[in-house]
């Protein structure tokens, strides 16, 4: 399986959070992971940044931010030019779907953990 450079947006260093579990599983499955969250921290050797970082060659952005907090990242996501953006449960946002589709970025409404578990990532 090919490694897919992934940005976890809404990352958390709290083990009970799904964003934490996603970082852990992405690393375990051999993917290159970047992370941005509200609080700095580290998961499986991945530093969680609190500010936008320059992105190159991003395959996937997986969202763990509710729609109200996504708006601050609209331009950042589009400018990163990922191949796809995964909207995990609770992050669904038709406004952002439209913006992504206008910029030829694939929208995937799914659960990153499930995709990884069933080898569909």
Phi and psi in degrees as a GROMACS rama.xvg file:
@    title "Ramachandran Plot"
@    xaxis  label "Phi"
@    yaxis  label "Psi"
@TYPE xy
-77.8507  136.951  UNK-2
-70.2834  134.423  UNK-3
-114.992  114.876  UNK-4
-63.7666  121.308  UNK-5
-126.549  136.636  UNK-6
-104.072  124.34  UNK-7
-95.1364  111.491  UNK-8
-102.413  115.378  UNK-9
104.258  27.2132  UNK-10
-63.9403  154.224  UNK-11
-144.128  146.268  UNK-12
-96.7637  10.7054  UNK-13
-89.2855  118.032  UNK-14
-56.2261  -24.7769  UNK-15
-79.2994  -10.6456  UNK-16
-83.9961  144.126  UNK-17
-65.8658  -31.8008  UNK-18
-63.3457  -37.8748  UNK-19
-62.6617  -48.3058  UNK-20
-61.8027  -36.4026  UNK-21
-66.0725  -45.347  UNK-22
-59.0453  -47.9805  UNK-23
-57.1395  -48.4749  UNK-24
-70.5611  -37.5649  UNK-25
-59.5402  -45.3481  UNK-26
-63.6637  -46.2273  UNK-27
-58.4908  -34.2105  UNK-28
-86.3798  3.03381  UNK-29
87.7641  16.4223  UNK-30
-87.4968  149.031  UNK-31
-80.8101  127.267  UNK-32
-125.089  134.567  UNK-33
-117.213  153.938  UNK-34
-144.627  137.15  UNK-35
-128.217  130.729  UNK-36
-144.973  178.116  UNK-37
-70.8109  -34.3761  UNK-38
-121.871  140.601  UNK-39
-66.417  153.253  UNK-40
175.958  -165.471  UNK-41
-151.318  140.11  UNK-42
-135.929  122.375  UNK-43
51.5287  36.988  UNK-44
83.0626  -1.332  UNK-45
-93.6428  119.59  UNK-46
-76.1842  132.716  UNK-47
-93.0226  117.004  UNK-48
-89.9885  156.211  UNK-49
-105.408  -6.89586  UNK-50
-126.186  157.635  UNK-51
-57.4316  138.921  UNK-52
-117.936  151.95  UNK-53
-61.8152  136.227  UNK-54
-119.579  136.02  UNK-55
-136.178  140.302  UNK-56
54.0303  43.1668  UNK-57
-81.8803  128.366  UNK-58
-83.7451  -48.4257  UNK-59
-136.463  138.979  UNK-60
-113.889  123.738  UNK-61
-109.684  125.041  UNK-62
-94.8966  133.063  UNK-63
-130.161  37.3808  UNK-64
-119.357  137.426  UNK-65
-70.8106  158.128  UNK-66
-52.5546  -34.489  UNK-67
-62.3258  -33.3594  UNK-68
-88.8453  -14.6391  UNK-69
-69.2539  -32.5781  UNK-70
-53.7308  -37.0871  UNK-71
-62.0521  -18.9583  UNK-72
-109.229  1.57511  UNK-73
-50.9379  -56.247  UNK-74
-63.8558  -40.1684  UNK-75
-58.502  -45.6944  UNK-76
-64.5614  -47.9893  UNK-77
-62.6023  -44.0212  UNK-78
-67.588  -24.5577  UNK-79
-71.1477  -20.5911  UNK-80
51.2094  51.9833  UNK-81
-70.3668  161.092  UNK-82
-70.5429  -34.3474  UNK-83
-152.67  159.808  UNK-84
-125.343  126.317  UNK-85
-96.9325  125.182  UNK-86
-99.4136  103.081  UNK-87
-73.084  162.683  UNK-88
-50.5754  130.846  UNK-89
93.7224  -5.68135  UNK-90
-110.756  3.51739  UNK-91
-53.9191  134.678  UNK-92
-154.508  90.5874  UNK-93
-55.1664  -33.6515  UNK-94
-61.3686  -45.0161  UNK-95
-71.7388  -35.2819  UNK-96
-52.9618  -48.7854  UNK-97
-60.1185  -46.9025  UNK-98
-60.6395  -43.4883  UNK-99
-64.716  -45.8565  UNK-100
-62.4352  -36.9796  UNK-101
-62.9812  -24.474  UNK-102
-104.127  19.1685  UNK-103
56.2792  39.1679  UNK-104
-110.918  127.259  UNK-105
-68.2584  134.847  UNK-106
-102.113  128.38  UNK-107
-129.502  114.72  UNK-108
-94.3193  103.813  UNK-109
-161.637  -178.513  UNK-110
-113.151  119.222  UNK-111
-54.8142  -42.2612  UNK-112
-62.323  -40.9336  UNK-113
-67.8079  -46.2  UNK-114
-55.5736  -44.7221  UNK-115
-65.5125  -41.9764  UNK-116
-63.1229  -39.8984  UNK-117
-97.834  16.2214  UNK-118
54.5685  42.3002  UNK-119
-115.188  11.9305  UNK-120
